[in-house]
Amino acid sequence: MAATESVDPEKFYTIQEVAELFRCDHQAIRRWIAAGRLRGFQPGHRILIRGREVQRLLDQSIVGGDAQ
């Protein structure tokens, strides 16, 4: 998933997809989940993150200027 794509609030994203969006390592996403910064959902063996959670964190990550 490219950073320029919009985040679908109802879609579930994998840890790897979220890591690519934030341009960080997948272990960072796992740490964010463990720390409570990001909420994940584990329906089976993999952890999924709802799009609205990703968007919330993106909105919180905006620095400076207008948040549009």
mmCIF file as Biopython writes it, N, C-alpha, C and O atoms, coordinates in Angstrom:
data_model
#
loop_
_atom_site.group_PDB
_atom_site.id
_atom_site.type_symbol
_atom_site.label_atom_id
_atom_site.label_alt_id
_atom_site.label_comp_id
_atom_site.label_asym_id
_atom_site.label_entity_id
_atom_site.label_seq_id
_atom_site.pdbx_PDB_ins_code
_atom_site.Cartn_x
_atom_site.Cartn_y
_atom_site.Cartn_z
_atom_site.occupancy
_atom_site.B_iso_or_equiv
_atom_site.auth_seq_id
_atom_site.auth_asym_id
_atom_site.pdbx_PDB_model_num
ATOM 1   N N  . MET A ? 1  ? 0.840   -1.172  0.000  1.0 0.0 1  A 1 
ATOM 2   C CA . MET A ? 1  ? 0.000   0.000   0.000  1.0 0.0 1  A 1 
ATOM 3   C C  . MET A ? 1  ? 0.888   1.238   0.000  1.0 0.0 1  A 1 
ATOM 4   O O  . MET A ? 1  ? 1.747   1.398   0.867  1.0 0.0 1  A 1 
ATOM 5   N N  . ALA A ? 2  ? 0.679   2.088   -0.953 1.0 0.0 2  A 1 
ATOM 6   C CA . ALA A ? 2  ? 1.464   3.319   -1.039 1.0 0.0 2  A 1 
ATOM 7   C C  . ALA A ? 2  ? 0.906   4.363   -0.095 1.0 0.0 2  A 1 
ATOM 8   O O  . ALA A ? 2  ? -0.292  4.380   0.190  1.0 0.0 2  A 1 
ATOM 9   N N  . ALA A ? 3  ? 1.777   5.231   0.387  1.0 0.0 3  A 1 
ATOM 10  C CA . ALA A ? 3  ? 1.371   6.265   1.338  1.0 0.0 3  A 1 
ATOM 11  C C  . ALA A ? 3  ? 0.368   7.241   0.726  1.0 0.0 3  A 1 
ATOM 12  O O  . ALA A ? 3  ? -0.359  7.912   1.459  1.0 0.0 3  A 1 
ATOM 13  N N  . THR A ? 4  ? 0.317   7.331   -0.597 1.0 0.0 4  A 1 
ATOM 14  C CA . THR A ? 4  ? -0.597  8.269   -1.248 1.0 0.0 4  A 1 
ATOM 15  C C  . THR A ? 4  ? -2.016  7.715   -1.329 1.0 0.0 4  A 1 
ATOM 16  O O  . THR A ? 4  ? -2.947  8.470   -1.607 1.0 0.0 4  A 1 
ATOM 17  N N  . GLU A ? 5  ? -2.204  6.418   -1.092 1.0 0.0 5  A 1 
ATOM 18  C CA . GLU A ? 5  ? -3.535  5.836   -1.117 1.0 0.0 5  A 1 
ATOM 19  C C  . GLU A ? 5  ? -4.313  6.277   0.112  1.0 0.0 5  A 1 
ATOM 20  O O  . GLU A ? 5  ? -3.744  6.487   1.183  1.0 0.0 5  A 1 
ATOM 21  N N  . SER A ? 6  ? -5.624  6.413   -0.059 1.0 0.0 6  A 1 
ATOM 22  C CA . SER A ? 6  ? -6.433  6.749   1.106  1.0 0.0 6  A 1 
ATOM 23  C C  . SER A ? 6  ? -6.678  5.490   1.927  1.0 0.0 6  A 1 
ATOM 24  O O  . SER A ? 6  ? -6.650  4.375   1.405  1.0 0.0 6  A 1 
ATOM 25  N N  . VAL A ? 7  ? -6.914  5.683   3.192  1.0 0.0 7  A 1 
ATOM 26  C CA . VAL A ? 7  ? -7.150  4.575   4.097  1.0 0.0 7  A 1 
ATOM 27  C C  . VAL A ? 7  ? -8.649  4.342   4.193  1.0 0.0 7  A 1 
ATOM 28  O O  . VAL A ? 7  ? -9.398  5.259   4.529  1.0 0.0 7  A 1 
ATOM 29  N N  . ASP A ? 8  ? -9.092  3.133   3.905  1.0 0.0 8  A 1 
ATOM 30  C CA . ASP A ? 8  ? -10.500 2.760   4.021  1.0 0.0 8  A 1 
ATOM 31  C C  . ASP A ? 8  ? -10.785 2.464   5.494  1.0 0.0 8  A 1 
ATOM 32  O O  . ASP A ? 8  ? -10.215 1.523   6.045  1.0 0.0 8  A 1 
ATOM 33  N N  . PRO A ? 9  ? -11.646 3.237   6.141  1.0 0.0 9  A 1 
ATOM 34  C CA . PRO A ? 9  ? -11.870 3.064   7.573  1.0 0.0 9  A 1 
ATOM 35  C C  . PRO A ? 9  ? -12.480 1.718   7.950  1.0 0.0 9  A 1 
ATOM 36  O O  . PRO A ? 9  ? -12.365 1.300   9.102  1.0 0.0 9  A 1 
ATOM 37  N N  . GLU A ? 10 ? -13.120 1.036   7.020  1.0 0.0 10 A 1 
ATOM 38  C CA . GLU A ? 10 ? -13.764 -0.243  7.318  1.0 0.0 10 A 1 
ATOM 39  C C  . GLU A ? 10 ? -12.907 -1.453  6.948  1.0 0.0 10 A 1 
ATOM 40  O O  . GLU A ? 10 ? -13.238 -2.580  7.315  1.0 0.0 10 A 1 
ATOM 41  N N  . LYS A ? 11 ? -11.826 -1.231  6.237  1.0 0.0 11 A 1 
ATOM 42  C CA . LYS A ? 11 ? -10.949 -2.328  5.821  1.0 0.0 11 A 1 
ATOM 43  C C  . LYS A ? 11 ? -9.997  -2.694  6.958  1.0 0.0 11 A 1 
ATOM 44  O O  . LYS A ? 11 ? -9.635  -1.844  7.771  1.0 0.0 11 A 1 
ATOM 45  N N  . PHE A ? 12 ? -9.596  -3.962  7.009  1.0 0.0 12 A 1 
ATOM 46  C CA . PHE A ? 12 ? -8.578  -4.398  7.948  1.0 0.0 12 A 1 
ATOM 47  C C  . PHE A ? 12 ? -7.248  -4.500  7.210  1.0 0.0 12 A 1 
ATOM 48  O O  . PHE A ? 12 ? -7.173  -5.085  6.130  1.0 0.0 12 A 1 
ATOM 49  N N  . TYR A ? 13 ? -6.199  -3.926  7.798  1.0 0.0 13 A 1 
ATOM 50  C CA . TYR A ? 13 ? -4.866  -3.917  7.206  1.0 0.0 13 A 1 
ATOM 51  C C  . TYR A ? 13 ? -3.937  -4.828  7.992  1.0 0.0 13 A 1 
ATOM 52  O O  . TYR A ? 13 ? -4.080  -4.977  9.205  1.0 0.0 13 A 1 
ATOM 53  N N  . THR A ? 14 ? -2.992  -5.431  7.297  1.0 0.0 14 A 1 
ATOM 54  C CA . THR A ? 14 ? -1.992  -6.260  7.957  1.0 0.0 14 A 1 
ATOM 55  C C  . THR A ? 14 ? -0.929  -5.365  8.588  1.0 0.0 14 A 1 
ATOM 56  O O  . THR A ? 14 ? -0.820  -4.182  8.265  1.0 0.0 14 A 1 
ATOM 57  N N  . ILE A ? 15 ? -0.163  -5.943  9.477  1.0 0.0 15 A 1 
ATOM 58  C CA . ILE A ? 15 ? 0.938   -5.202  10.098 1.0 0.0 15 A 1 
ATOM 59  C C  . ILE A ? 15 ? 1.895   -4.704  9.025  1.0 0.0 15 A 1 
ATOM 60  O O  . ILE A ? 15 ? 2.374   -3.572  9.102  1.0 0.0 15 A 1 
ATOM 61  N N  . GLN A ? 16 ? 2.179   -5.528  8.030  1.0 0.0 16 A 1 
ATOM 62  C CA . GLN A ? 16 ? 3.100   -5.136  6.974  1.0 0.0 16 A 1 
ATOM 63  C C  . GLN A ? 16 ? 2.564   -3.954  6.172  1.0 0.0 16 A 1 
ATOM 64  O O  . GLN A ? 16 ? 3.320   -3.046  5.826  1.0 0.0 16 A 1 
ATOM 65  N N  . GLU A ? 17 ? 1.265   -3.957  5.873  1.0 0.0 17 A 1 
ATOM 66  C CA . GLU A ? 17 ? 0.672   -2.849  5.128  1.0 0.0 17 A 1 
ATOM 67  C C  . GLU A ? 17 ? 0.764   -1.543  5.923  1.0 0.0 17 A 1 
ATOM 68  O O  . GLU A ? 17 ? 1.068   -0.491  5.361  1.0 0.0 17 A 1 
ATOM 69  N N  . VAL A ? 18 ? 0.504   -1.615  7.219  1.0 0.0 18 A 1 
ATOM 70  C CA . VAL A ? 18 ? 0.590   -0.421  8.060  1.0 0.0 18 A 1 
ATOM 71  C C  . VAL A ? 18 ? 2.039   0.052   8.154  1.0 0.0 18 A 1 
ATOM 72  O O  . VAL A ? 18 ? 2.305   1.254   8.128  1.0 0.0 18 A 1 
ATOM 73  N N  . ALA A ? 19 ? 2.963   -0.883  8.263  1.0 0.0 19 A 1 
ATOM 74  C CA . ALA A ? 19 ? 4.391   -0.534  8.318  1.0 0.0 19 A 1 
ATOM 75  C C  . ALA A ? 19 ? 4.809   0.187   7.035  1.0 0.0 19 A 1 
ATOM 76  O O  . ALA A ? 19 ? 5.557   1.163   7.093  1.0 0.0 19 A 1 
ATOM 77  N N  . GLU A ? 20 ? 4.341   -0.278  5.893  1.0 0.0 20 A 1 
ATOM 78  C CA . GLU A ? 20 ? 4.666   0.368   4.623  1.0 0.0 20 A 1 
ATOM 79  C C  . GLU A ? 20 ? 4.074   1.777   4.569  1.0 0.0 20 A 1 
ATOM 80  O O  . GLU A ? 20 ? 4.716   2.702   4.072  1.0 0.0 20 A 1 
ATOM 81  N N  . LEU A ? 21 ? 2.865   1.939   5.074  1.0 0.0 21 A 1 
ATOM 82  C CA . LEU A ? 21 ? 2.219   3.248   5.072  1.0 0.0 21 A 1 
ATOM 83  C C  . LEU A ? 21 ? 3.006   4.249   5.919  1.0 0.0 21 A 1 
ATOM 84  O O  . LEU A ? 21 ? 3.189   5.399   5.520  1.0 0.0 21 A 1 
ATOM 85  N N  . PHE A ? 22 ? 3.472   3.803   7.090  1.0 0.0 22 A 1 
ATOM 86  C CA . PHE A ? 22 ? 4.236   4.674   7.979  1.0 0.0 22 A 1 
ATOM 87  C C  . PHE A ? 22 ? 5.729   4.670   7.671  1.0 0.0 22 A 1 
ATOM 88  O O  . PHE A ? 22 ? 6.512   5.369   8.314  1.0 0.0 22 A 1 
ATOM 89  N N  . ARG A ? 23 ? 6.109   3.870   6.676  1.0 0.0 23 A 1 
ATOM 90  C CA . ARG A ? 23 ? 7.515   3.746   6.266  1.0 0.0 23 A 1 
ATOM 91  C C  . ARG A ? 23 ? 8.412   3.393   7.449  1.0 0.0 23 A 1 
ATOM 92  O O  . ARG A ? 23 ? 9.418   4.049   7.715  1.0 0.0 23 A 1 
ATOM 93  N N  . CYS A ? 24 ? 8.010   2.332   8.147  1.0 0.0 24 A 1 
ATOM 94  C CA . CYS A ? 24 ? 8.787   1.850   9.278  1.0 0.0 24 A 1 
ATOM 95  C C  . CYS A ? 24 ? 8.811   0.322   9.252  1.0 0.0 24 A 1 
ATOM 96  O O  . CYS A ? 24 ? 8.167   -0.305  8.411  1.0 0.0 24 A 1 
ATOM 97  N N  . ASP A ? 25 ? 9.544   -0.253  10.164 1.0 0.0 25 A 1 
ATOM 98  C CA . ASP A ? 25 ? 9.671   -1.699  10.274 1.0 0.0 25 A 1 
ATOM 99  C C  . ASP A ? 25 ? 8.406   -2.296  10.897 1.0 0.0 25 A 1 
ATOM 100 O O  . ASP A ? 25 ? 7.758   -1.659  11.727 1.0 0.0 25 A 1 
ATOM 101 N N  . HIS A ? 26 ? 8.064   -3.502  10.498 1.0 0.0 26 A 1 
ATOM 102 C CA . HIS A ? 26 ? 6.872   -4.146  11.045 1.0 0.0 26 A 1 
ATOM 103 C C  . HIS A ? 26 ? 6.978   -4.350  12.557 1.0 0.0 26 A 1 
ATOM 104 O O  . HIS A ? 26 ? 5.958   -4.409  13.245 1.0 0.0 26 A 1 
ATOM 105 N N  . GLN A ? 27 ? 8.192   -4.457  13.075 1.0 0.0 27 A 1 
ATOM 106 C CA . GLN A ? 27 ? 8.367   -4.604  14.521 1.0 0.0 27 A 1 
ATOM 107 C C  . GLN A ? 27 ? 7.937   -3.326  15.260 1.0 0.0 27 A 1 
ATOM 108 O O  . GLN A ? 27 ? 7.467   -3.392  16.395 1.0 0.0 27 A 1 
ATOM 109 N N  . ALA A ? 28 ? 8.098   -2.184  14.619 1.0 0.0 28 A 1 
ATOM 110 C CA . ALA A ? 28 ? 7.644   -0.922  15.225 1.0 0.0 28 A 1 
ATOM 111 C C  . ALA A ? 28 ? 6.128   -0.950  15.392 1.0 0.0 28 A 1 
ATOM 112 O O  . ALA A ? 28 ? 5.610   -0.505  16.416 1.0 0.0 28 A 1 
ATOM 113 N N  . ILE A ? 29 ? 5.418   -1.468  14.401 1.0 0.0 29 A 1 
ATOM 114 C CA . ILE A ? 29 ? 3.960   -1.566  14.481 1.0 0.0 29 A 1 
ATOM 115 C C  . ILE A ? 29 ? 3.569   -2.505  15.612 1.0 0.0 29 A 1 
ATOM 116 O O  . ILE A ? 29 ? 2.635   -2.221  16.362 1.0 0.0 29 A 1 
ATOM 117 N N  . ARG A ? 30 ? 4.276   -3.619  15.737 1.0 0.0 30 A 1 
ATOM 118 C CA . ARG A ? 30 ? 4.012   -4.563  16.842 1.0 0.0 30 A 1 
ATOM 119 C C  . ARG A ? 30 ? 4.243   -3.889  18.200 1.0 0.0 30 A 1 
ATOM 120 O O  . ARG A ? 30 ? 3.483   -4.115  19.143 1.0 0.0 30 A 1 
ATOM 121 N N  . ARG A ? 31 ? 5.284   -3.068  18.298 1.0 0.0 31 A 1 
ATOM 122 C CA . ARG A ? 31 ? 5.546   -2.344  19.546 1.0 0.0 31 A 1 
ATOM 123 C C  . ARG A ? 31 ? 4.437   -1.333  19.836 1.0 0.0 31 A 1 
ATOM 124 O O  . ARG A ? 31 ? 4.026   -1.172  20.985 1.0 0.0 31 A 1 
ATOM 125 N N  . TRP A ? 32 ? 3.950   -0.646  18.782 1.0 0.0 32 A 1 
ATOM 126 C CA . TRP A ? 32 ? 2.869   0.321   18.963 1.0 0.0 32 A 1 
ATOM 127 C C  . TRP A ? 32 ? 1.615   -0.380  19.487 1.0 0.0 32 A 1 
ATOM 128 O O  . TRP A ? 32 ? 0.907   0.160   20.337 1.0 0.0 32 A 1 
ATOM 129 N N  . ILE A ? 33 ? 1.343   -1.577  18.979 1.0 0.0 33 A 1 
ATOM 130 C CA . ILE A ? 33 ? 0.188   -2.340  19.440 1.0 0.0 33 A 1 
ATOM 131 C C  . ILE A ? 33 ? 0.396   -2.754  20.897 1.0 0.0 33 A 1 
ATOM 132 O O  . ILE A ? 33 ? -0.510  -2.611  21.719 1.0 0.0 33 A 1 
ATOM 133 N N  . ALA A ? 34 ? 1.574   -3.262  21.215 1.0 0.0 34 A 1 
ATOM 134 C CA . ALA A ? 34 ? 1.875   -3.689  22.585 1.0 0.0 34 A 1 
ATOM 135 C C  . ALA A ? 34 ? 1.791   -2.528  23.576 1.0 0.0 34 A 1 
ATOM 136 O O  . ALA A ? 34 ? 1.394   -2.713  24.727 1.0 0.0 34 A 1 
ATOM 137 N N  . ALA A ? 35 ? 2.164   -1.335  23.124 1.0 0.0 35 A 1 
ATOM 138 C CA . ALA A ? 35 ? 2.150   -0.147  23.985 1.0 0.0 35 A 1 
ATOM 139 C C  . ALA A ? 35 ? 0.763   0.500   24.065 1.0 0.0 35 A 1 
ATOM 140 O O  . ALA A ? 35 ? 0.551   1.411   24.865 1.0 0.0 35 A 1 
ATOM 141 N N  . GLY A ? 36 ? -0.173  0.037   23.247 1.0 0.0 36 A 1 
ATOM 142 C CA . GLY A ? 36 ? -1.511  0.616   23.255 1.0 0.0 36 A 1 
ATOM 143 C C  . GLY A ? 36 ? -1.668  1.830   22.360 1.0 0.0 36 A 1 
ATOM 144 O O  . GLY A ? 36 ? -2.723  2.464   22.355 1.0 0.0 36 A 1 
ATOM 145 N N  . ARG A ? 37 ? -0.639  2.160   21.608 1.0 0.0 37 A 1 
ATOM 146 C CA . ARG A ? 37 ? -0.701  3.309   20.693 1.0 0.0 37 A 1 
ATOM 147 C C  . ARG A ? 37 ? -1.597  3.012   19.490 1.0 0.0 37 A 1 
ATOM 148 O O  . ARG A ? 37 ? -2.178  3.919   18.895 1.0 0.0 37 A 1 
ATOM 149 N N  . LEU A ? 38 ? -1.698  1.744   19.148 1.0 0.0 38 A 1 
ATOM 150 C CA . LEU A ? 38 ? -2.481  1.282   18.006 1.0 0.0 38 A 1 
ATOM 151 C C  . LEU A ? 38 ? -3.207  0.018   18.442 1.0 0.0 38 A 1 
ATOM 152 O O  . LEU A ? 38 ? -2.615  -0.849  19.085 1.0 0.0 38 A 1 
ATOM 153 N N  . ARG A ? 39 ? -4.495  -0.092  18.094 1.0 0.0 39 A 1 
ATOM 154 C CA . ARG A ? 39 ? -5.250  -1.282  18.478 1.0 0.0 39 A 1 
ATOM 155 C C  . ARG A ? 39 ? -5.307  -2.266  17.324 1.0 0.0 39 A 1 
ATOM 156 O O  . ARG A ? 39 ? -5.626  -1.901  16.192 1.0 0.0 39 A 1 
ATOM 157 N N  . GLY A ? 40 ? -4.995  -3.508  17.623 1.0 0.0 40 A 1 
ATOM 158 C CA . GLY A ? 40 ? -5.039  -4.570  16.633 1.0 0.0 40 A 1 
ATOM 159 C C  . GLY A ? 40 ? -6.126  -5.575  16.964 1.0 0.0 40 A 1 
ATOM 160 O O  . GLY A ? 40 ? -6.661  -5.587  18.072 1.0 0.0 40 A 1 
ATOM 161 N N  . PHE A ? 41 ? -6.441  -6.405  16.007 1.0 0.0 41 A 1 
ATOM 162 C CA . PHE A ? 41 ? -7.475  -7.425  16.120 1.0 0.0 41 A 1 
ATOM 163 C C  . PHE A ? 41 ? -6.853  -8.725  15.641 1.0 0.0 41 A 1 
ATOM 164 O O  . PHE A ? 41 ? -6.273  -8.765  14.556 1.0 0.0 41 A 1 
ATOM 165 N N  . GLN A ? 42 ? -6.961  -9.786  16.425 1.0 0.0 42 A 1 
ATOM 166 C CA . GLN A ? 42 ? -6.335  -11.051 16.057 1.0 0.0 42 A 1 
ATOM 167 C C  . GLN A ? 42 ? -7.396  -12.139 15.923 1.0 0.0 42 A 1 
ATOM 168 O O  . GLN A ? 42 ? -7.692  -12.845 16.887 1.0 0.0 42 A 1 
ATOM 169 N N  . PRO A ? 43 ? -7.972  -12.273 14.716 1.0 0.0 43 A 1 
ATOM 170 C CA . PRO A ? 43 ? -9.019  -13.277 14.513 1.0 0.0 43 A 1 
ATOM 171 C C  . PRO A ? 43 ? -8.475  -14.710 14.405 1.0 0.0 43 A 1 
ATOM 172 O O  . PRO A ? 43 ? -9.231  -15.675 14.525 1.0 0.0 43 A 1 
ATOM 173 N N  . GLY A ? 44 ? -7.208  -14.837 14.185 1.0 0.0 44 A 1 
ATOM 174 C CA . GLY A ? 44 ? -6.572  -16.143 14.030 1.0 0.0 44 A 1 
ATOM 175 C C  . GLY A ? 44 ? -5.111  -16.011 14.367 1.0 0.0 44 A 1 
ATOM 176 O O  . GLY A ? 44 ? -4.758  -15.591 15.469 1.0 0.0 44 A 1 
ATOM 177 N N  . HIS A ? 45 ? -4.262  -16.363 13.433 1.0 0.0 45 A 1 
ATOM 178 C CA . HIS A ? 45 ? -2.819  -16.300 13.677 1.0 0.0 45 A 1 
ATOM 179 C C  . HIS A ? 45 ? -2.191  -14.956 13.327 1.0 0.0 45 A 1 
ATOM 180 O O  . HIS A ? 45 ? -1.061  -14.687 13.735 1.0 0.0 45 A 1 
ATOM 181 N N  . ARG A ? 46 ? -2.900  -14.101 12.577 1.0 0.0 46 A 1 
ATOM 182 C CA . ARG A ? 46 ? -2.314  -12.804 12.237 1.0 0.0 46 A 1 
ATOM 183 C C  . ARG A ? 46 ? -3.072  -11.657 12.872 1.0 0.0 46 A 1 
ATOM 184 O O  . ARG A ? 46 ? -4.260  -11.755 13.179 1.0 0.0 46 A 1 
ATOM 185 N N  . ILE A ? 47 ? -2.355  -10.578 13.057 1.0 0.0 47 A 1 
ATOM 186 C CA . ILE A ? 47 ? -2.935  -9.378  13.654 1.0 0.0 47 A 1 
ATOM 187 C C  . ILE A ? 47 ? -3.370  -8.444  12.525 1.0 0.0 47 A 1 
ATOM 188 O O  . ILE A ? 47 ? -2.623  -8.204  11.576 1.0 0.0 47 A 1 
ATOM 189 N N  . LEU A ? 48 ? -4.580  -7.929  12.645 1.0 0.0 48 A 1 
ATOM 190 C CA . LEU A ? 48 ? -5.112  -6.980  11.676 1.0 0.0 48 A 1 
ATOM 191 C C  . LEU A ? 48 ? -5.446  -5.678  12.383 1.0 0.0 48 A 1 
ATOM 192 O O  . LEU A ? 48 ? -5.767  -5.666  13.571 1.0 0.0 48 A 1 
ATOM 193 N N  . ILE A ? 49 ? -5.366  -4.585  11.639 1.0 0.0 49 A 1 
ATOM 194 C CA . ILE A ? 49 ? -5.643  -3.269  12.185 1.0 0.0 49 A 1 
ATOM 195 C C  . ILE A ? 49 ? -6.716  -2.613  11.323 1.0 0.0 49 A 1 
ATOM 196 O O  . ILE A ? 49 ? -6.567  -2.512  10.105 1.0 0.0 49 A 1 
ATOM 197 N N  . ARG A ? 50 ? -7.795  -2.171  11.958 1.0 0.0 50 A 1 
ATOM 198 C CA . ARG A ? 50 ? -8.882  -1.531  11.213 1.0 0.0 50 A 1 
ATOM 199 C C  . ARG A ? 50 ? -8.406  -0.185  10.664 1.0 0.0 50 A 1 
ATOM 200 O O  . ARG A ? 50 ? -7.635  0.521   11.315 1.0 0.0 50 A 1 
ATOM 201 N N  . GLY A ? 51 ? -8.862  0.157   9.483  1.0 0.0 51 A 1 
ATOM 202 C CA . GLY A ? 51 ? -8.471  1.388   8.813  1.0 0.0 51 A 1 
ATOM 203 C C  . GLY A ? 51 ? -8.702  2.634   9.635  1.0 0.0 51 A 1 
ATOM 204 O O  . GLY A ? 51 ? -7.901  3.567   9.583  1.0 0.0 51 A 1 
ATOM 205 N N  . ARG A ? 52 ? -9.797  2.668   10.402 1.0 0.0 52 A 1 
ATOM 206 C CA . ARG A ? 52 ? -10.060 3.880   11.208 1.0 0.0 52 A 1 
ATOM 207 C C  . ARG A ? 52 ? -9.003  4.058   12.283 1.0 0.0 52 A 1 
ATOM 208 O O  . ARG A ? 52 ? -8.721  5.189   12.679 1.0 0.0 52 A 1 
ATOM 209 N N  . GLU A ? 53 ? -8.405  2.960   12.773 1.0 0.0 53 A 1 
ATOM 210 C CA . GLU A ? 53 ? -7.296  3.049   13.729 1.0 0.0 53 A 1 
ATOM 211 C C  . GLU A ? 53 ? -6.051  3.622   13.046 1.0 0.0 53 A 1 
ATOM 212 O O  . GLU A ? 53 ? -5.344  4.457   13.610 1.0 0.0 53 A 1 
ATOM 213 N N  . VAL A ? 54 ? -5.804  3.157   11.826 1.0 0.0 54 A 1 
ATOM 214 C CA . VAL A ? 54 ? -4.662  3.654   11.056 1.0 0.0 54 A 1 
ATOM 215 C C  . VAL A ? 54 ? -4.836  5.142   10.789 1.0 0.0 54 A 1 
ATOM 216 O O  . VAL A ? 54 ? -3.898  5.919   10.962 1.0 0.0 54 A 1 
ATOM 217 N N  . GLN A ? 55 ? -6.027  5.540   10.369 1.0 0.0 55 A 1 
ATOM 218 C CA . GLN A ? 55 ? -6.289  6.955   10.075 1.0 0.0 55 A 1 
ATOM 219 C C  . GLN A ? 55 ? -6.152  7.806   11.328 1.0 0.0 55 A 1 
ATOM 220 O O  . GLN A ? 55 ? -5.623  8.915   11.261 1.0 0.0 55 A 1 
ATOM 221 N N  . ARG A ? 56 ? -6.615  7.309   12.468 1.0 0.0 56 A 1 
ATOM 222 C CA . ARG A ? 56 ? -6.494  8.038   13.733 1.0 0.0 56 A 1 
ATOM 223 C C  . ARG A ? 56 ? -5.026  8.307   14.044 1.0 0.0 56 A 1 
ATOM 224 O O  . ARG A ? 56 ? -4.658  9.418   14.426 1.0 0.0 56 A 1 
ATOM 225 N N  . LEU A ? 57 ? -4.193  7.286   13.878 1.0 0.0 57 A 1 
ATOM 226 C CA . LEU A ? 57 ? -2.771  7.455   14.158 1.0 0.0 57 A 1 
ATOM 227 C C  . LEU A ? 57 ? -2.116  8.385   13.136 1.0 0.0 57 A 1 
ATOM 228 O O  . LEU A ? 57 ? -1.247  9.180   13.492 1.0 0.0 57 A 1 
ATOM 229 N N  . LEU A ? 58 ? -2.524  8.290   11.879 1.0 0.0 58 A 1 
ATOM 230 C CA . LEU A ? 58 ? -2.009  9.210   10.857 1.0 0.0 58 A 1 
ATOM 231 C C  . LEU A ? 58 ? -2.362  10.646  11.208 1.0 0.0 58 A 1 
ATOM 232 O O  . LEU A ? 58 ? -1.522  11.541  11.107 1.0 0.0 58 A 1 
ATOM 233 N N  . ASP A ? 59 ? -3.605  10.865  11.621 1.0 0.0 59 A 1 
ATOM 234 C CA . ASP A ? 59 ? -4.049  12.216  11.986 1.0 0.0 59 A 1 
ATOM 235 C C  . ASP A ? 59 ? -3.254  12.756  13.161 1.0 0.0 59 A 1 
ATOM 236 O O  . ASP A ? 59 ? -2.930  13.943  13.199 1.0 0.0 59 A 1 
ATOM 237 N N  . GLN A ? 60 ? -2.938  11.902  14.114 1.0 0.0 60 A 1 
ATOM 238 C CA . GLN A ? 60 ? -2.143  12.314  15.279 1.0 0.0 60 A 1 
ATOM 239 C C  . GLN A ? 60 ? -0.697  12.586  14.920 1.0 0.0 60 A 1 
ATOM 240 O O  . GLN A ? 60 ? -0.002  13.300  15.643 1.0 0.0 60 A 1 
ATOM 241 N N  . SER A ? 61 ? -0.232  12.025  13.809 1.0 0.0 61 A 1 
ATOM 242 C CA . SER A ? 61 ? 1.166   12.125  13.423 1.0 0.0 61 A 1 
ATOM 243 C C  . SER A ? 61 ? 1.480   13.364  12.600 1.0 0.0 61 A 1 
ATOM 244 O O  . SER A ? 61 ? 2.648   13.648  12.333 1.0 0.0 61 A 1 
ATOM 245 N N  . ILE A ? 62 ? 0.456   14.104  12.196 1.0 0.0 62 A 1 
ATOM 246 C CA . ILE A ? 62 ? 0.673   15.297  11.380 1.0 0.0 62 A 1 
ATOM 247 C C  . ILE A ? 62 ? 1.339   16.376  12.223 1.0 0.0 62 A 1 
ATOM 248 O O  . ILE A ? 62 ? 0.890   16.685  13.327 1.0 0.0 62 A 1 
ATOM 249 N N  . VAL A ? 63 ? 2.418   16.944  11.688 1.0 0.0 63 A 1 
ATOM 250 C CA . VAL A ? 63 ? 3.135   17.997  12.405 1.0 0.0 63 A 1 
ATOM 251 C C  . VAL A ? 63 ? 3.149   19.284  11.580 1.0 0.0 63 A 1 
ATOM 252 O O  . VAL A ? 63 ? 3.352   19.246  10.367 1.0 0.0 63 A 1 
ATOM 253 N N  . GLY A ? 64 ? 2.936   20.401  12.231 1.0 0.0 64 A 1 
ATOM 254 C CA . GLY A ? 64 ? 3.022   21.702  11.587 1.0 0.0 64 A 1 
ATOM 255 C C  . GLY A ? 64 ? 1.960   21.936  10.526 1.0 0.0 64 A 1 
ATOM 256 O O  . GLY A ? 64 ? 1.387   20.986  9.993  1.0 0.0 64 A 1 
ATOM 257 N N  . GLY A ? 65 ? 1.702   23.181  10.224 1.0 0.0 65 A 1 
ATOM 258 C CA . GLY A ? 65 ? 0.789   23.564  9.159  1.0 0.0 65 A 1 
ATOM 259 C C  . GLY A ? 65 ? -0.629  23.129  9.423  1.0 0.0 65 A 1 
ATOM 260 O O  . GLY A ? 65 ? -0.964  22.682  10.520 1.0 0.0 65 A 1 
ATOM 261 N N  . ASP A ? 66 ? -1.464  23.263  8.404  1.0 0.0 66 A 1 
ATOM 262 C CA . ASP A ? 66 ? -2.856  22.849  8.502  1.0 0.0 66 A 1 
ATOM 263 C C  . ASP A ? 66 ? -2.958  21.352  8.269  1.0 0.0 66 A 1 
ATOM 264 O O  . ASP A ? 66 ? -2.299  20.813  7.380  1.0 0.0 66 A 1 
ATOM 265 N N  . ALA A ? 67 ? -3.763  20.692  9.044  1.0 0.0 67 A 1 
ATOM 266 C CA . ALA A ? 67 ? -4.014  19.255  8.883  1.0 0.0 67 A 1 
ATOM 267 C C  . ALA A ? 67 ? -5.189  19.087  7.941  1.0 0.0 67 A 1 
ATOM 268 O O  . ALA A ? 67 ? -6.343  19.052  8.369  1.0 0.0 67 A 1 
ATOM 269 N N  . GLN A ? 68 ? -4.884  18.982  6.634  1.0 0.0 68 A 1 
ATOM 270 C CA . GLN A ? 68 ? -5.962  18.843  5.631  1.0 0.0 68 A 1 
ATOM 271 C C  . GLN A ? 68 ? -5.903  17.496  5.003  1.0 0.0 68 A 1 
ATOM 272 O O  . GLN A ? 68 ? -6.721  17.183  4.138  1.0 0.0 68 A 1 
#
